[in-house]
Amino acid sequence: MNKPSALPEFQRYQLAFTAHIRDPKAHPRPAGVEARRMKIYNELLYNNIEGFLLACFPVLRQVLGTRKWAKLVRAFFSTHRSRTPYFRQIPDEFIQFLQNEWAPPEGYPPYLLSLAHYEWIELVQSVSTRSPDRVFDSAGDLLDGVPLLNPVLANLHYGWPVHRIAPRRKMQPAETWLLVFRAQDDRVQFSEINAFTARLLTLLEPGTLTGCAALEQIAAESRHPDPALILQAGGALLDDLRSRGAILGVVA
């Protein structure tokens, strides 16, 4: 990349113009631009980015409050280089920024990234275009057959109870498993699950094990004294997951 001093004058002006828009406090307004007009550019672009983030992260905004939220959005706007031109993917870029580029200053909650990811996953599931890639029998035997999971499903694990976070609520770390999937009515469903259900879904995800084989593996891993009880409870769980739409049926 050429050094700024080696660039043509109009490109140096463009760089100064956009640098000021990204962070007006750190970069002076380019010479020859009226302050009032520059302010319009600044507010228009910042508000546009913030608007897309607010639509996806309303709880995060409430938890942080006005000042901390504004500092976070400004840090994202001024330093992150997005790899997509689509406005709908701005929340995706924001998550990448939080995961890979941002070091939380003192005073920001330790669960910030977990909460942001939890809010973001609803958008991901709602716009997903994934569909079943295998023929299945919706009424097949889930123990003898190979269960097919809903392709628009996330089996999530957090170190915080993200679904209970709210402004001014004191939170303590807690192992939390959540199931998120898009049902047949296109609504995204959230439910808290336990470690047993999460492990079962993990084993079934590749689509190679029968329901019975997956449950037998869990029984062996946990060294349960009564494997038959695991199979009985697991069979009922598989039926429940199918009735809710998390499992579509059995691979045909």
NUGUMAR-119879 format. One record per residue (C-alpha): x, y, z. Coordinates in Angstrom, 3 decimals, padded with zeros to 6 digits. Layout:
// NUGUMAR-119879
{east->X&north->Y&up->Z}
...
END
This chain:
// NUGUMAR-119879
{east->000.000&north->000.000&up->000.000}
{east->001.237&north->003.484&up->-000.844}
{east->002.183&north->005.768&up->001.990}
{east->-000.279&north->008.666&up->002.473}
{east->002.351&north->011.234&up->001.422}
{east->002.842&north->009.392&up->-001.888}
{east->-000.847&north->009.360&up->-002.758}
{east->-002.505&north->011.896&up->-005.073}
{east->-003.982&north->014.880&up->-003.273}
{east->-007.613&north->013.818&up->-003.805}
{east->-006.918&north->010.431&up->-002.194}
{east->-005.208&north->012.030&up->000.769}
{east->-008.301&north->014.198&up->001.143}
{east->-010.584&north->011.157&up->000.979}
{east->-008.570&north->009.390&up->003.673}
{east->-008.689&north->012.435&up->005.935}
{east->-012.417&north->012.824&up->005.292}
{east->-013.277&north->009.209&up->006.160}
{east->-010.881&north->009.140&up->009.122}
{east->-012.697&north->012.119&up->010.615}
{east->-016.072&north->010.451&up->010.059}
{east->-014.889&north->007.285&up->011.797}
{east->-013.478&north->009.133&up->014.806}
{east->-013.983&north->012.923&up->014.892}
{east->-012.158&north->013.273&up->018.224}
{east->-008.993&north->011.588&up->016.981}
{east->-008.871&north->013.037&up->013.451}
{east->-009.393&north->016.733&up->012.639}
{east->-011.959&north->017.909&up->010.124}
{east->-010.405&north->018.274&up->006.649}
{east->-009.699&north->021.825&up->005.564}
{east->-012.328&north->023.386&up->003.362}
{east->-015.315&north->021.468&up->004.737}
{east->-017.931&north->023.459&up->006.599}
{east->-018.336&north->022.221&up->010.155}
{east->-022.126&north->022.061&up->009.880}
{east->-022.003&north->019.899&up->006.756}
{east->-019.316&north->017.672&up->008.216}
{east->-021.441&north->017.126&up->011.296}
{east->-024.307&north->015.921&up->009.090}
{east->-022.031&north->013.311&up->007.493}
{east->-020.734&north->012.221&up->010.880}
{east->-024.157&north->011.787&up->012.445}
{east->-025.739&north->010.190&up->009.374}
{east->-023.167&north->007.423&up->009.032}
{east->-022.739&north->006.744&up->012.749}
{east->-026.496&north->006.672&up->013.359}
{east->-026.946&north->004.327&up->010.413}
{east->-024.468&north->001.804&up->011.836}
{east->-025.826&north->002.169&up->015.354}
{east->-029.380&north->001.621&up->014.115}
{east->-028.521&north->-001.786&up->012.662}
{east->-026.763&north->-002.756&up->015.899}
{east->-029.643&north->-001.594&up->018.084}
{east->-032.059&north->-003.770&up->016.122}
{east->-029.981&north->-006.852&up->016.925}
{east->-028.618&north->-006.088&up->020.409}
{east->-031.360&north->-004.316&up->022.404}
{east->-030.567&north->-006.012&up->025.734}
{east->-026.855&north->-005.316&up->025.400}
{east->-027.653&north->-001.653&up->024.836}
{east->-029.882&north->-001.534&up->027.921}
{east->-027.333&north->-003.309&up->030.103}
{east->-024.446&north->-001.062&up->029.071}
{east->-026.287&north->002.230&up->029.255}
{east->-025.939&north->005.193&up->026.922}
{east->-022.276&north->006.128&up->027.476}
{east->-020.708&north->002.663&up->027.447}
{east->-022.820&north->001.613&up->024.493}
{east->-021.800&north->004.707&up->022.518}
{east->-018.104&north->004.088&up->023.278}
{east->-018.418&north->000.490&up->022.118}
{east->-020.195&north->001.420&up->018.883}
{east->-017.652&north->004.153&up->018.196}
{east->-014.783&north->001.711&up->018.737}
{east->-016.395&north->-000.691&up->016.269}
{east->-017.104&north->002.057&up->013.742}
{east->-013.635&north->003.593&up->013.953}
{east->-011.408&north->000.505&up->013.977}
{east->-013.174&north->-002.470&up->012.400}
{east->-012.819&north->-003.113&up->008.672}
{east->-015.923&north->-004.912&up->007.467}
{east->-015.628&north->-007.578&up->004.791}
{east->-019.188&north->-007.331&up->003.535}
{east->-021.173&north->-004.574&up->001.806}
{east->-024.507&north->-005.829&up->003.151}
{east->-026.179&north->-003.891&up->005.944}
{east->-027.846&north->-007.053&up->007.271}
{east->-024.414&north->-008.498&up->008.030}
{east->-023.270&north->-005.578&up->010.191}
{east->-024.202&north->-007.527&up->013.368}
{east->-022.033&north->-010.410&up->012.092}
{east->-019.117&north->-008.010&up->011.764}
{east->-019.825&north->-006.645&up->015.237}
{east->-019.544&north->-010.138&up->016.723}
{east->-016.229&north->-010.673&up->014.917}
{east->-015.030&north->-007.356&up->016.314}
{east->-015.950&north->-008.353&up->019.874}
{east->-014.361&north->-011.791&up->019.511}
{east->-011.112&north->-010.846&up->017.811}
{east->-010.329&north->-007.143&up->018.102}
{east->-011.833&north->-005.520&up->021.180}
{east->-010.374&north->-005.601&up->024.670}
{east->-013.125&north->-004.603&up->027.131}
{east->-012.139&north->-001.573&up->029.247}
{east->-012.667&north->-001.694&up->032.974}
{east->-016.300&north->-001.383&up->033.935}
{east->-017.748&north->-003.454&up->031.108}
{east->-019.549&north->-006.655&up->032.189}
{east->-017.586&north->-009.912&up->031.792}
{east->-020.537&north->-011.542&up->030.054}
{east->-020.693&north->-008.929&up->027.279}
{east->-019.556&north->-011.211&up->024.456}
{east->-021.782&north->-014.079&up->025.590}
{east->-024.821&north->-011.800&up->025.730}
{east->-024.047&north->-010.299&up->022.320}
{east->-023.668&north->-013.758&up->020.785}
{east->-026.949&north->-014.884&up->022.335}
{east->-028.811&north->-011.917&up->020.850}
{east->-027.066&north->-012.284&up->017.489}
{east->-027.956&north->-015.952&up->017.052}
{east->-031.642&north->-015.079&up->016.684}
{east->-030.835&north->-012.997&up->013.600}
{east->-028.643&north->-015.779&up->012.208}
{east->-031.415&north->-018.338&up->012.568}
{east->-034.156&north->-016.062&up->011.266}
{east->-032.365&north->-015.357&up->007.952}
{east->-030.776&north->-018.778&up->007.428}
{east->-031.424&north->-020.382&up->004.038}
{east->-030.327&north->-023.861&up->005.126}
{east->-032.698&north->-026.711&up->004.316}
{east->-032.622&north->-030.500&up->004.853}
{east->-030.060&north->-032.137&up->002.586}
{east->-031.300&north->-035.689&up->003.177}
{east->-034.617&north->-037.450&up->002.596}
{east->-036.322&north->-038.238&up->005.893}
{east->-039.333&north->-039.977&up->007.371}
{east->-041.033&north->-037.597&up->009.783}
{east->-042.748&north->-040.470&up->011.599}
{east->-039.811&north->-042.896&up->011.721}
{east->-038.534&north->-044.653&up->014.849}
{east->-036.041&north->-042.287&up->016.501}
{east->-034.326&north->-045.047&up->018.483}
{east->-033.830&north->-047.562&up->015.689}
{east->-033.291&north->-044.965&up->012.956}
{east->-030.853&north->-042.077&up->012.480}
{east->-032.521&north->-038.853&up->013.705}
{east->-032.181&north->-035.850&up->011.410}
{east->-031.803&north->-032.515&up->013.186}
{east->-033.442&north->-029.327&up->012.002}
{east->-030.781&north->-027.693&up->009.756}
{east->-031.556&north->-024.300&up->011.305}
{east->-030.538&north->-025.212&up->014.842}
{east->-027.884&north->-024.076&up->017.307}
{east->-026.815&north->-026.093&up->020.341}
{east->-025.224&north->-023.408&up->022.529}
{east->-023.140&north->-023.443&up->025.684}
{east->-022.322&north->-020.330&up->027.720}
{east->-020.610&north->-019.664&up->031.011}
{east->-023.370&north->-017.213&up->031.951}
{east->-027.183&north->-017.463&up->032.079}
{east->-027.454&north->-015.114&up->029.116}
{east->-031.210&north->-015.545&up->028.729}
{east->-031.731&north->-014.035&up->032.201}
{east->-029.463&north->-010.990&up->031.860}
{east->-031.255&north->-007.687&up->032.322}
{east->-030.359&north->-004.119&up->033.332}
{east->-029.409&north->-003.709&up->037.000}
{east->-029.682&north->-007.454&up->037.613}
{east->-026.640&north->-008.932&up->039.346}
{east->-025.374&north->-011.955&up->037.471}
{east->-023.208&north->-014.863&up->038.574}
{east->-021.406&north->-017.256&up->036.238}
{east->-023.339&north->-020.455&up->035.594}
{east->-022.990&north->-023.225&up->033.029}
{east->-025.877&north->-022.702&up->030.624}
{east->-027.031&north->-024.769&up->027.663}
{east->-029.550&north->-023.358&up->025.205}
{east->-031.294&north->-024.811&up->022.195}
{east->-032.216&north->-022.359&up->019.445}
{east->-033.970&north->-023.391&up->016.238}
{east->-036.406&north->-022.095&up->013.652}
{east->-039.726&north->-023.870&up->013.789}
{east->-042.041&north->-024.656&up->010.879}
{east->-043.912&north->-021.392&up->011.441}
{east->-040.572&north->-019.565&up->010.837}
{east->-040.406&north->-018.331&up->014.420}
{east->-037.104&north->-018.756&up->016.251}
{east->-037.538&north->-020.860&up->019.388}
{east->-035.305&north->-020.583&up->022.476}
{east->-035.259&north->-023.101&up->025.301}
{east->-032.925&north->-023.905&up->028.147}
{east->-031.683&north->-027.489&up->028.080}
{east->-029.366&north->-029.553&up->030.264}
{east->-025.972&north->-031.104&up->029.616}
{east->-027.590&north->-034.458&up->028.754}
{east->-029.714&north->-032.973&up->025.958}
{east->-026.812&north->-030.889&up->024.680}
{east->-024.579&north->-033.970&up->024.472}
{east->-027.286&north->-035.956&up->022.704}
{east->-027.718&north->-033.221&up->020.093}
{east->-023.952&north->-033.078&up->019.575}
{east->-023.795&north->-036.805&up->018.924}
{east->-026.747&north->-036.686&up->016.536}
{east->-025.559&north->-033.666&up->014.564}
{east->-023.337&north->-035.571&up->012.074}
{east->-026.311&north->-037.759&up->011.159}
{east->-024.515&north->-041.092&up->011.496}
{east->-025.726&north->-042.557&up->014.803}
{east->-029.085&north->-044.076&up->015.557}
{east->-030.890&north->-042.619&up->018.527}
{east->-030.222&north->-045.811&up->020.460}
{east->-026.483&north->-045.753&up->019.653}
{east->-026.183&north->-042.126&up->020.745}
{east->-027.941&north->-042.824&up->024.039}
{east->-025.818&north->-045.912&up->024.666}
{east->-022.702&north->-043.810&up->024.165}
{east->-023.949&north->-041.246&up->026.688}
{east->-024.683&north->-044.039&up->029.167}
{east->-021.147&north->-045.374&up->028.726}
{east->-019.565&north->-041.916&up->029.038}
{east->-021.462&north->-041.148&up->032.227}
{east->-020.996&north->-044.666&up->033.631}
{east->-024.657&north->-044.677&up->034.536}
{east->-025.569&north->-047.648&up->036.747}
{east->-028.790&north->-048.284&up->034.796}
{east->-028.287&north->-047.813&up->031.001}
{east->-031.868&north->-048.935&up->030.382}
{east->-033.074&north->-045.864&up->032.241}
{east->-030.993&north->-043.649&up->029.925}
{east->-032.600&north->-045.296&up->026.898}
{east->-036.085&north->-044.850&up->028.312}
{east->-035.591&north->-041.180&up->029.221}
{east->-033.708&north->-040.535&up->025.993}
{east->-036.468&north->-042.034&up->023.869}
{east->-039.009&north->-039.693&up->025.445}
{east->-036.643&north->-036.765&up->024.922}
{east->-036.195&north->-037.588&up->021.236}
{east->-039.988&north->-037.679&up->020.774}
{east->-040.293&north->-034.317&up->022.523}
{east->-037.605&north->-032.741&up->020.342}
{east->-039.400&north->-033.994&up->017.235}
{east->-042.758&north->-032.661&up->018.393}
{east->-041.197&north->-029.221&up->018.873}
{east->-039.439&north->-029.223&up->015.498}
{east->-035.825&north->-029.565&up->016.621}
{east->-035.715&north->-033.049&up->015.067}
{east->-037.346&north->-033.469&up->011.663}
{east->-037.576&north->-037.240&up->011.641}
{east->-035.422&north->-040.227&up->010.681}
{east->-033.079&north->-040.433&up->007.697}
{east->-034.816&north->-042.474&up->005.030}
END
